[in-house]
Amino acid sequence: MNAELIEALRLLEKERGIEAEVLFEAIEEALVSAYKREFEAKTTDNIRAEIDRQTGEMRVFLTKTVVETVTDTNTEIALAEAKALADDFEIGDMMEYELRPQDFGRLAAQTAKNVINQKLCSAERERIHNEFSSRVGEVAAGVVQRKDRREVIVDIGRAEAVLPYNEQVRLDSYNFNQRLRFLILKVDEKKGRPIIYVSRSHPNLVRKLFEQEVPEIASGIVEIVSIAREAGSRTKMAVASRDDNVDAVGSCVGQRGLRVQAVMDELMGEKIDIVEWHPDETVFISNSLNPAKVVRVDILEEEKIARVIVPDLQLSLAIGREGQNARLAARLTGWKIDIKSESQFRAAVESELMARFTEAAEATAEDFDEPETEH
């Protein structure tokens, strides 16, 4: 039995990542608890249990005070009884003797088992909380276990995670046993249990996937400056290189587009535009509207508006379907973007010039129409 106990504890340590010492201490605590339950002891201060870490031998020791008259059999022993064991005992002495665990009976064994299970659950909860709290913001590979109307339950290795409805992506099907990568959002508690929340729609998932795929990003040579994402549809990412010899956009795209394609495949075909960040805001805004070509960018600092002029044939491309390209560019750069075609711009300029001409002409006409003052 003891050899089996040792083997079982070592197996738990290996499979569930709980230190064997924690389990040994749990069983020692269980033995003390079992004694208190079986013998209705008021305190456990005078009880200690120990397990031999090599053999698995379990021993429980009870300490009693030598007294003249016993009032509590769990903590006291009569002087006469003590002297029967050894002549040199006197009143006030402390006597410790061993109690065999098997003498506790079936109820005590069940109590010990329950305490062990509680300790195991507690240790497992603490392990999960500690492990995943330190991984918040990182990517975890997971396997879909089940899906209900609002949530998806995912196995992310030695723990289950919850993918809430508002963190899901419409392109993902979340089929049973489907393997996906998730961003760890936070670790919370619900009814004493750690709950790990993950996301598939957060912009940082794209950031972390590129860090895994692009060594230049992982090493810090290429920096992801900003990301704007409409999950399941399109992402714009601005990158900059800290080394003049390294092309930031080319590093992220990879040879024949392999690196960006790997990220797109993980995101179920979500389109990704990679643009070069630039310290000159006019250049950065122009880059952000890629794939559209920009003719001119005028910055209105006070209104925080960028007026962008594009060729007539590029207007719909610059704005994008349902305004998506312009919307993502605005979020990427932090500027409100007003896009006009060259012909619209010319018409606006001509209209403004005509308005000024008309205003000037009217003012001149008023000057001529004023009657001369009589002297």
C-alpha positions in Angstrom: 0.0 0.0 0.0 2.7 2.5 1.0 4.7 1.8 -2.2 1.6 2.3 -4.2 1.0 5.6 -2.5 4.5 6.9 -3.3 4.1 5.8 -7.0 0.6 7.5 -7.2 2.0 10.8 -5.8 4.9 10.8 -8.2 2.5 10.2 -11.0 0.3 13.1 -9.9 3.3 15.3 -9.7 4.3 14.4 -13.3 0.9 14.5 -14.9 -0.7 17.4 -13.1 2.3 19.5 -12.2 1.7 19.5 -8.5 4.8 19.1 -6.3 4.9 15.8 -4.4 5.8 17.7 -1.2 2.4 19.5 -1.5 0.7 16.2 -1.7 2.6 14.7 1.2 1.7 17.7 3.4 -2.0 17.3 2.3 -2.1 13.7 3.4 -0.4 14.6 6.7 -3.0 17.3 7.2 -5.7 14.8 6.3 -4.5 12.3 9.0 -4.7 15.0 11.6 -8.2 16.0 10.4 -9.2 12.3 10.5 -8.1 11.9 14.1 -10.0 15.0 15.2 -13.2 13.8 13.5 -13.0 10.2 14.7 -12.2 11.0 18.3 -14.1 14.3 18.5 -11.0 16.1 19.7 -11.5 19.8 20.5 -8.1 20.8 19.1 -5.4 19.4 16.8 -2.6 21.4 18.4 -1.3 18.3 20.1 -1.4 16.1 17.0 1.1 15.8 14.3 1.4 13.4 11.4 4.4 12.5 9.2 4.9 10.4 6.1 8.3 8.9 5.2 9.0 10.4 1.8 10.9 7.3 0.7 8.8 4.4 2.0 5.4 6.1 2.3 5.0 4.9 5.9 2.4 7.0 7.7 2.7 7.8 11.4 0.6 10.0 13.7 1.8 11.3 17.1 -0.3 12.5 20.0 1.1 14.7 22.7 -0.6 14.6 26.2 0.1 16.4 29.4 0.6 14.4 32.5 -2.1 15.4 35.1 -3.4 14.1 38.4 -7.0 13.9 37.2 -7.9 13.6 33.4 -10.6 16.0 32.1 -9.9 15.6 28.4 -8.7 12.2 27.2 -7.4 13.7 23.9 -4.9 16.0 25.5 -4.3 14.6 29.0 -3.0 11.4 30.6 -3.2 10.4 34.2 0.0 10.3 36.2 -0.6 6.7 37.2 -1.0 5.7 33.5 2.1 7.6 32.6 4.2 6.0 35.3 3.1 2.6 34.1 5.0 3.4 30.9 8.0 5.1 32.6 8.7 5.8 36.2 10.3 9.2 35.7 7.1 10.9 34.5 5.8 13.8 36.8 2.8 16.1 36.7 3.2 18.7 33.9 5.4 16.6 31.8 4.5 16.2 28.1 4.3 12.7 26.7 4.2 11.9 22.9 3.2 8.5 21.6 2.4 7.0 18.2 -1.1 6.2 17.1 -1.6 3.9 14.1 -3.6 5.4 11.3 -5.4 2.2 10.6 -7.0 2.4 14.0 -9.0 5.4 12.9 -11.6 3.3 11.2 -13.5 3.7 7.9 -14.9 7.1 8.7 -11.5 8.5 9.4 -10.1 7.1 6.1 -13.0 8.7 4.2 -12.3 12.0 5.9 -8.6 11.8 5.0 -9.6 11.0 1.4 -11.9 14.1 1.2 -9.2 16.4 2.7 -6.7 15.0 0.2 -9.1 15.7 -2.7 -9.7 19.3 -1.4 -6.0 19.9 -1.2 -5.4 18.6 -4.7 -8.2 20.8 -6.1 -6.8 23.8 -4.2 -3.3 23.1 -5.4 -4.5 22.7 -9.0 -6.5 25.9 -8.8 -3.5 27.8 -7.5 -1.2 26.3 -10.1 -3.6 27.3 -12.9 -4.0 30.8 -11.6 -0.3 31.4 -11.1 0.7 29.8 -14.5 -1.8 31.6 -16.6 -1.7 35.0 -14.8 1.9 35.2 -15.8 0.9 34.4 -19.4 -1.7 37.2 -19.9 -1.1 38.8 -23.2 0.6 35.8 -24.7 -0.7 33.3 -27.3 -1.8 29.8 -26.3 -2.5 26.9 -28.7 -5.8 25.3 -27.9 -8.3 22.6 -29.0 -12.0 23.4 -29.1 -13.9 21.1 -26.7 -17.5 22.3 -27.0 -19.6 25.3 -28.1 -22.8 26.6 -26.7 -25.0 29.6 -27.8 -22.6 32.2 -26.2 -19.3 30.6 -25.3 -16.7 28.3 -26.6 -14.8 26.0 -24.2 -11.1 25.5 -25.2 -8.5 23.1 -23.9 -5.2 25.1 -23.7 -3.1 22.5 -22.1 -3.6 21.4 -18.4 -6.5 23.9 -18.2 -9.7 24.9 -19.8 -10.4 28.4 -21.1 -13.5 30.3 -22.0 -13.9 32.2 -25.3 -16.7 34.7 -24.7 -19.1 35.6 -27.5 -17.7 39.1 -27.9 -14.2 37.8 -28.4 -15.2 35.4 -31.2 -14.7 35.9 -34.9 -17.4 35.3 -37.5 -15.0 33.5 -39.8 -14.2 30.8 -37.2 -16.4 27.8 -37.0 -15.2 26.4 -33.6 -15.7 22.8 -34.5 -15.0 20.0 -31.9 -11.3 19.2 -31.8 -10.4 22.2 -34.0 -6.9 23.5 -33.3 -6.5 27.3 -33.0 -4.4 29.9 -31.3 -5.8 32.3 -28.8 -4.7 35.4 -26.9 -4.9 35.0 -23.1 -6.9 38.0 -21.9 -7.2 37.5 -18.2 -7.6 35.1 -15.3 -10.6 35.5 -13.1 -12.3 33.5 -10.4 -15.9 32.1 -10.4 -17.1 30.2 -7.4 -13.6 29.7 -6.2 -12.4 28.3 -9.5 -9.9 30.1 -11.8 -11.5 31.0 -15.2 -9.1 31.8 -18.1 -10.6 34.1 -20.7 -9.2 34.1 -24.2 -9.8 36.0 -27.4 -9.7 35.5 -31.2 -10.7 39.0 -32.1 -8.2 41.1 -30.1 -5.7 43.1 -32.3 -2.8 41.9 -30.1 -3.5 38.4 -31.3 -2.2 39.6 -34.7 0.7 41.2 -33.1 1.7 38.1 -31.2 1.3 35.8 -34.3 3.7 38.1 -36.2 6.1 37.9 -33.3 6.1 34.1 -33.7 6.4 34.1 -37.4 8.9 37.0 -38.0 12.3 36.7 -36.2 13.0 40.4 -36.9 10.0 41.4 -34.8 10.9 38.9 -32.0 14.4 40.3 -31.8 13.3 43.9 -31.8 14.8 44.9 -35.2 11.3 45.5 -36.6 8.7 47.2 -34.5 4.9 46.9 -34.8 4.0 50.6 -34.2 0.2 50.3 -34.4 -2.6 47.9 -35.4 -6.2 48.5 -36.5 -8.3 45.4 -36.8 -11.8 44.5 -37.8 -11.7 40.8 -36.8 -12.6 38.3 -39.4 -12.4 40.9 -42.2 -9.3 43.0 -42.4 -6.3 44.2 -40.4 -3.9 47.1 -41.0 -0.5 47.0 -39.3 2.1 49.7 -39.3 5.7 48.6 -38.9 9.1 50.3 -38.6 12.7 49.1 -38.9 15.4 50.1 -36.5 18.1 49.0 -39.0 18.4 50.8 -42.3 19.5 47.5 -43.9 16.3 45.7 -42.9 13.0 46.3 -44.8 10.3 46.2 -42.2 7.4 45.5 -44.6 9.4 42.9 -46.5 10.4 41.1 -43.3 6.7 40.7 -42.3 5.6 39.6 -45.7 8.4 37.1 -46.1 9.7 35.4 -49.2 6.8 34.8 -51.6 4.5 36.1 -48.9 5.0 33.0 -46.7 5.1 34.8 -43.3 2.0 36.9 -43.8 0.2 34.0 -45.3 0.9 31.9 -42.3 -0.8 34.5 -40.1 -3.7 34.9 -42.5 -4.2 31.1 -42.5 -4.3 31.1 -38.7 -6.9 33.9 -38.9 -9.0 32.0 -41.4 -8.2 34.1 -44.4 -8.5 37.6 -42.7 -6.9 40.1 -45.0 -3.8 41.9 -43.7 -2.3 45.1 -45.0 1.2 45.8 -43.8 2.3 49.4 -44.2 5.5 51.3 -43.3 5.3 53.7 -40.4 6.9 57.1 -41.0 7.6 60.0 -38.6 6.2 62.4 -41.2 2.5 62.2 -40.6 1.6 63.1 -44.2 3.7 60.2 -45.4 2.3 57.8 -42.8 -1.3 58.7 -43.6 -0.5 58.2 -47.3 1.0 54.8 -46.6 -2.0 53.9 -44.4 -4.4 54.0 -47.3 -2.5 51.3 -49.2 -3.3 49.8 -51.7 -4.7 53.1 -52.9 -2.2 55.7 -54.3 -2.4 59.1 -52.7 -1.7 62.3 -54.6 -1.7 64.8 -51.7 -2.2 65.0 -48.0 -3.1 68.3 -46.2 -2.9 68.3 -42.4 -5.3 70.5 -40.4 -3.7 70.4 -36.9 -6.4 72.1 -34.9 -9.2 69.9 -36.2 -7.0 66.8 -36.2 -8.2 66.1 -39.8 -6.1 64.9 -42.8 -7.5 65.9 -46.2 -6.4 63.3 -48.7 -6.5 63.6 -52.5 -6.5 60.5 -54.6 -6.8 59.8 -58.4 -10.4 59.6 -59.6 -10.0 55.9 -60.4 -8.6 55.2 -56.9 -11.4 56.8 -54.8 -13.4 53.7 -54.2 -10.2 51.7 -53.5 -9.1 54.4 -51.0 -12.4 54.4 -49.2 -12.9 50.7 -49.4 -16.0 48.5 -49.1 -18.4 50.2 -46.7 -15.6 52.7 -45.9 -13.5 50.0 -44.3 -10.1 51.0 -45.8 -10.5 54.7 -44.7 -11.9 53.7 -41.3 -8.9 51.3 -40.5 -6.4 53.9 -41.8 -7.9 56.5 -39.5 -7.7 54.2 -36.5 -4.1 53.2 -37.5 -2.9 56.8 -37.7 -5.0 58.5 -35.1 -6.3 61.1 -37.6 -9.7 61.7 -39.1 -9.3 61.2 -42.8 -11.3 63.1 -45.4 -10.8 61.5 -48.8 -11.6 63.3 -52.1 -10.8 62.5 -55.7 -8.8 64.9 -57.9 -11.9 66.0 -59.8 -13.8 66.6 -56.5 -10.9 68.5 -55.2 -10.6 70.7 -58.4 -14.4 71.3 -58.3 -14.1 72.3 -54.6 -11.2 74.7 -55.4 -13.0 76.2 -58.4 -16.2 76.6 -56.3 -14.2 78.3 -53.6 -12.5 80.6 -56.1 -15.8 81.5 -57.7 -17.3 82.2 -54.3 -14.4 84.5 -53.5 -14.6 86.2 -56.9 -18.3 86.7 -56.6 -17.9 88.1 -53.1 -15.2 90.5 -54.3 -17.2 91.5 -57.3 -20.3 92.3 -55.2 -18.1 94.3 -52.8 -16.8 96.3 -55.7 -20.2 96.9 -57.1 -21.5 98.2 -53.8 -18.6 100.7 -53.7 -19.7 102.1 -57.1 -23.3 102.2 -56.2 -22.8 104.4 -53.0 -24.1 108.0 -53.6 -21.6 110.9 -53.4 -21.9 113.0 -50.2 -23.0 116.6 -50.8 -20.6 119.4 -49.6 
